[in-house]
Every structure is written in structure tokens, then in C-alpha cells.
Amino acid sequence: MNRSKAACKMYYETVRRSFRYTQPENTLRAEATKHSARSQARGKRSRLYLVTIFQLLESRESVLADEEVELWKSATVNLMSDEEDGVVGAWIVRPPSFRRPDLSELCDKLQSRLEATPKYRATHSRRLHIGPALERMLPVTSNPEEANGQLTEL
């Protein structure tokens, strides 16, 4: 089957599905399908986000100096910054407000070392530190004693 024929079939099915969902007897089904599609997209984005955070943790770990290892041991996914799509080819980075300043400084240092590597720059978008700290709440499962003192005292 050629591509034109496949594209026509796909378009026909899309139009047909849209028409069916506009019929009064299918409104509940249409809402359920829409809700399901949104949930799947959200789940896919959050899984992708976690993979990215773990990759970032590993990348930064690869450029640690010996004297930074102890502080870095307390870095967890919950203490990493959130990133959002910014201007073309860059990410807007917002650190969590509860992360201790010395860990934030270490993250910035490690990121600078990574970005100084041509291989890293070739495969990653630029990171822009714009905007205030993220007002994300501490995860419910976080125990300050387990955080090795890396949280800011409130």
C-alpha cells in the first residue's frame, strides 16, 4: 500500500471517529476517550521527565571532584530542578526552594563542567536559569532525617 493511500485511510478514520463522537448516544464514550488520552499523555510526559532527571544525576556524577562526593551523595530526584521548554533550543531551569544553597551551588558547578564538554553540548540543549525558585512542596514521603541535612531549614 502506498503512503498516499495509507494517509487517506487514516484521515477517513479520523473524520469518521469525530463524527461518531458528535452523535448524542456517544457523548459519554467521547468524554471517556478524551479523558483517557489526556491521562496517557500526562503519564508519558512524567515518565520521560523522570528518565531525564536520572540521566542528569548520572551525568553530573561523572564530573564530580573527590571533595564533592560526600555532598553529592544526598542529591536525590526530589532535590533536582524542574525544567520547562523555554526559548528555542533552551530549557528554563527552576530549582526547588527547599534545596540547601550549598547543594544548589554544587549543581551549578557540575552543570558548568558538563556544558564545558563538547560531547555534552552537542547532545543537550542549553539551560537557562530564569525565574524564581520553584515553590514545589516537599514530597510527603520525604523524611528530613533521611535527607542528610540537605534541606533548607524553614
Number of C-alpha atoms within 10 A of each C-alpha: 5 6 8 9 10 11 11 11 12 12 12 12 12 12 12 11 12 12 11 15 17 11 10 9 10 13 13 11 12 18 12 12 13 11 11 12 12 12 12 11 11 12 12 11 12 12 12 11 14 12 12 13 19 14 12 16 18 11 15 20 18 12 15 15 9 7 8 14 11 9 14 17 11 16 19 13 12 16 20 20 20 17 18 13 12 14 10 8 10 15 19 17 21 19 20 21 19 19 21 15 13 12 19 19 11 16 20 14 15 21 16 13 15 19 17 11 10 9 10 13 12 10 8 12 14 16 17 15 14 11 10 11 16 14 11 13 10 16 8 6 6 10 10 13 9 9 14 12 13 22 19 12 9 4
